[in-house]
Amino acid sequence: MIETERPAILVIDDDHMLLKMISLILEQAGFAVTTADNGEEGLQKASDNPPAIILLDFMLPHMNGLEVCRRLKENPDTGLIPVIMLTSDDFIDTKVAGFELGVHDYITKPFNAQELVARVKSHVEASISLQRHGEREKLKALEAMLEQVAHELRNPLVAIGGFARRIRDRLSDDDQLSTYASNIYQEVQRLERTLQQIIELKNIILGSLVSFDPVVFITGVLETFSDALQRSRIRLETRLQSDRTSIRADKKNLALALGNIITNAIEAMEAHGGTLTVTFEQDTRQCLIAVEDTGRGIRHSELDLVFRPFYTSKTSGSGMGLYAVQHIVEMHNGTVRITSTPGTGTRIDIALPNDCRSRNVHTPDPLQPARS
């Protein structure tokens, strides 16, 4: 099942009974809670898995809360995480010292459970809003870079390809220079395909949501690859659930995502052939699409890198295909997962909610409890 990711809260306090109580309160409110009973452990957990916010006790053994806060703010990985200080006193000098170090808020013990949840939600909302703003700014910067790259490459590629073709046409087939010119022309064509992928990535905009039959859709995408599969001696197997309902999504961009996955699978098997298996299942909440090949596979050390833009484990290619896949799926509030074994093959699973609204149309409430 698809789960709405629960905001993570780190609570650092040496009072184990209080830790249990705070954990229970926040978990019932829909948060994922991690605890630590001393400053060193808290710093390590915050660095390893940065939470949405940190609840930090002022009185801790060996290292008090102010020192923990100072070290959190000095660490680039944790410096922007909001810190709420838990304190048993209400002294103004204590609060001023904390605010100067970067404490966002104070909660005085004993506290009211409703107030605790309200304050935590308020700071989580602000933290998530800041994170989303940062992601939007990154995307804008990436789009600007892609536009500039496309602009700078287009004209030189046309010129190089044109001159290489003219040179090749004026030489005899047995002339070595003709071979060189043909190689140049082929490489230019490859770069032009990469340029087209960059342009397609830049133009991924979810907004045209339509309802359609997912099996008919998948079958249509597969038909466009029939010639490529035959040329590469690849056998196609499909397991497409017969009883299904329609889904609502951006059909064009989903076709691009599925096409990129299939293209990668074909390239992984084109040397020796193999089997491409496409599976579709659907229940009342989500649809699952799986594409599995018997190709060369991907090394475990590269699995965390394949969704990065411009990264590729192949000898050729732009490294934009799987990045576009992840971007499209996540904008549909779905998830994508890859598993692979070198020499055996690769499987990519896509999970999409049946009503695949884009984030431009509908953003799920991150503060709602997760559903299994």
Secondary structure, 3 states (H helix, E strand, C coil): CCCCCCCEEEEECCCHHHHHHHHHHHHHCCCEEEEECCHHHHHHHHHHCCCCEEEEECCCCCCCHHHHHHHHHHCCCCCCCCEEEEECCCCHHHHHHHHHHCCCEEEECCCCHHHHHHHHHHHHHHHHHHHHHHHHHHHHHHHHHHHHHHHHHHHHHHHHHHHHHHHHHCCCCCCHHHHHHHHHHHHHHHHHHHHHHHHHHHCCCCCCEEEECHHHHHHHHHHCCHHHHHHCCEEEEEEECCCCCCEEEEHHHHHHHHHHHHHHHHHHHCCCCEEEEEEEEECCCEEEEEEEECCCCCCHHHCCCCCCCCCCCCCCCCCCHHHHHHHHHHHCCCEEEEEEECCCEEEEEEEEECECCCCCCCCCCCCCCCCC
